[in-house]
Amino acid sequence: MAGLGSSLVVRRGLTFATGLVECLCFAGAVFGWASLVFVLKTDGYFSSECVNTTTANGTDLDCSGQDEQFSLVFTIASFMNNFLTLPNGFLFDRFGTTVARLFGIVLYTMGTLMVAFSTAVMSNLLFPALSFIAVGGILFLITNMQVGNLFGSRRSTIITLYNGAFDSSSALFFVIKLIYEAGISVRASFLFLSSCSVIHLLRTFFLMPKDHFPYPLPDDYTYGLTCGKSKTLSLEQTAANGDTQKTAEEILHKDVRVKQEKSFRECVMSRLFWLHVLWLSVMQLRHYLFIGTLNPMLQWLTEGEPSLVSRYINAFAITQLCGVLCAPWNGLIMDRHKGKPRAAGESEQEADLRATVLSLFLTALQCLLFSVCASTPYLPLQYLTFVLQVINRSFLYGGNAAFISVAFPSCHFGKLYGLVMALSAVFSLLQYACFALVNGPLDGDPLYVNIALTLLSLLAFIHPLFVYLHCRSLASKRAINASS
């Protein structure tokens, strides 16, 4: 038994470590688009969109059409990344880990192969390629977040860490940019990424469950391909253990009473849900537009100096690596406030909801500061913009999942999380309209659009204010009930 226990500890450690590497090196690569654009421009992708224009100083090359095509590639990929979270969540819930991961691996491999064999002549291959990489990557994250179930009390920390690793993986395209400058072609880099699918497959069959990791975890739970009998959670084995069955039934009945408080329809129709969608959507739009337009914005601020553009692109990519370090901060803030004594008659869910107010407010405040810096046409200030962007992005997605988990019944988490991401994806399509506005009527000057988005980000403060007032209202009702 001691040998079995040691083997389980080693396997769980390998599952955690390899899952972290998978999220850190592959899952969110699409958000490093600004670094890849720099390389693709050098290779002449969409160069046919550049036209000669006559100005007072002579003839200039206008590449706004090229920038617009690159922006459209990212817009579609980021939309697919979020919008397909809803069906991907249903796929994972219905068919289990193995099927979901195999589907993700196929998409990711197809995407990297398409980029590898694309050329300047076949630039349009980037549209499906980046979308496949984005959707495959989010499936890696969805299937890996359940690894937190293996570690009990550290469950939330690991889930948050994986989300931070997902953010930091945007540095992958920065690495490709660096080795491209060292003489290694884009094709070689993406063929290597395609070959890494072997690693994903090995993890799927040896270090991940066929269905899902249960929570709480049964004693001596095993998973993956094993020789001999595996002590996994099943209805037959649970029935064989009377005490375990009794405990499970008690927990189930307790959960059912809580979950029946609100139906899925009631959750979706609540003001709390729609204000949360607004909170996520306005800030996500700000981030997506910033990433999608970073290259042309730096071109504008540096007056087209390639070495300066490259330096700032590198600085942006390096800050993205810090996402994995910033992600747990939000969880620590929420845990600290959740640890405070509850008011008389206050339920655990109400206390958890109250604990989210500070997190929601700080996230909105970070976005406002980030947007103000991004809107200021002063080049050195963009270093601070990069720092604020990565901190705010880490807070945004971790806070999104945490809020849904405490504000609504847990039985609806997967559906609500997917629906929130899908709705915010529809809203994020406005980024392309904003980019077209900058390239068209505004003649390449992003100042007015940035100011408008900064004002729009003020809407994110409505959500924490409403949650605060909602919690105060619940407290007042408790006080009235206690006095009567």
Secondary structure as UniProt FT lines:
FT   HELIX           2..22
FT   HELIX           23..27
FT   HELIX           29..32
FT   HELIX           33..42
FT   TURN            43..46
FT   HELIX           47..49
FT   STRAND          51..55
FT   TURN            56..57
FT   STRAND          58..62
FT   HELIX           64..83
FT   HELIX           85..95
FT   HELIX           97..116
FT   TURN            121..122
FT   HELIX           123..125
FT   HELIX           126..144
FT   HELIX           145..154
FT   HELIX           155..168
FT   HELIX           169..171
FT   HELIX           172..181
FT   TURN            182..183
FT   HELIX           186..195
FT   HELIX           197..206
FT   TURN            219..220
FT   HELIX           235..240
FT   HELIX           242..259
FT   TURN            260..261
FT   HELIX           264..268
FT   HELIX           271..292
FT   HELIX           294..301
FT   TURN            302..304
FT   HELIX           306..320
FT   TURN            321..322
FT   HELIX           323..338
FT   TURN            344..345
FT   HELIX           348..375
FT   HELIX           379..381
FT   HELIX           382..407
FT   HELIX           410..412
FT   HELIX           413..428
FT   HELIX           430..439
FT   TURN            440..444
FT   HELIX           447..456
FT   HELIX           457..461
FT   HELIX           462..483
//
